[in-house]
Amino acid sequence: MASHYWLSVLLVLSHNLLDCTSAAVHGNSLENAERESDGSYRARDAEHYGDSGHNVEFDHEAILGSVKEAEEFDKLSPDESKERLAQLLPRMDINGDKHIDRKELKQWILNSFSEDGDDSNLSNEEAEERLQEADDNKDGVVTWQEYLQDTFGADTEEEVAADDTNDAGLLVAEEKAMWKAADTNGDGSLDHKEFEVFTNPEEHAVMHPFLINQTLREKDTNKDGRIDFQEYIGDRGSQQDRSWLVSEREKFDHELDTDHDGVLDMNEIHQWVIPNNDEIADEEVDHLFQSADDDRDDMLSFEEVISHYDVFVGSEADYGNDILGDHFDDEL
């Protein structure tokens, strides 16, 4: 009897926790602009698999193209979640055959990541959040002066030290050059779309040369326009053990140095520093098909997607199960 009582209490408590904690399971999307310890920009799927296992929240955000919407689904009942997912399927089904093939799913995921989609994608959402922080006078655009104040706490470039950098390691001079590249109409301020290009430079080819040059500035100590292994590890190697060095050497030789000439040229630096959304989308498609293609016909019927709604979008019930876990049965 007591075990039934405590189980009821735990279920009620976990249900009440949903509204205040569901948003917390989704990472801050702005963290995407962070860089890894080796200097590469953080890939969108960086936390898809980690020490704690598979992170389903990445799957939900990749399908919905929005952290906020994924948080909303966490609060829906299974039936509500299935109903809203069903409304998305015709938009995913480009050829209208009531099935989602790999190409259609990949395009949908790529659209959810960045500019090729509509205004409901992760890049736009990130830019909107960041724009609201920087837009001091709330006129819907960000001026260079507003950005300087928000990022460096300065009103003019002269107040920023030459070696001061933003969170991504960019100097103010590098940022200004990128600002001009993003300011396509040349009016000195960035609207939402321009600001999206500026704040997600790894997502836009026009910005990639700036990021590569930044990497060369930071790591190319002999200024030959290439990066050798010692330059690649830099100061990171001074306090690491031999196993770390061996691991990094393997990565450098077999993953980064694709032509095996002992150095990273501009193309190899690009492949290293800039996350490849195309590859990320391919891996996500493989994962979703493995999870939901029950009849293994290499197509996802609408029925298969909806029956595996928890994989694609989740719901309140799935989040509650994550909180409770199987260990309550053992304890009770």
Buried (B, 14 or more C-beta within 10 A) or exposed (E): EEEEEEBEEBEEEBEEEBEEEBBEBBBEBBEBBEBEEBBBBBBBBBBBEEEEEEBBBBBBBBBBBBBBBBBBBBBBEBEBBBEBBBEBBEEBBEEEEEBBBBEBBBBBBBBBBBBEBEEBBBBBBBBBBBBEEBBEEEEEBBBBBBBBBBBBEBEEBEEBEEEBBBEBBBBBEBBBBBBEBBBEEEEEBBBBBBBBBBBBBBBBEEBBBBBBBBBBEBBBEEEEEBBBBEBBBBEBEEEEEEEEBEEBEEBBEEEBBEEEEEBBBBEBBBBBBBBEBEEBBBBBBEBBBEBBBEEEEEBBBBEBBBEBBBBBBBBBBBBBEBBBEEEBEEEE
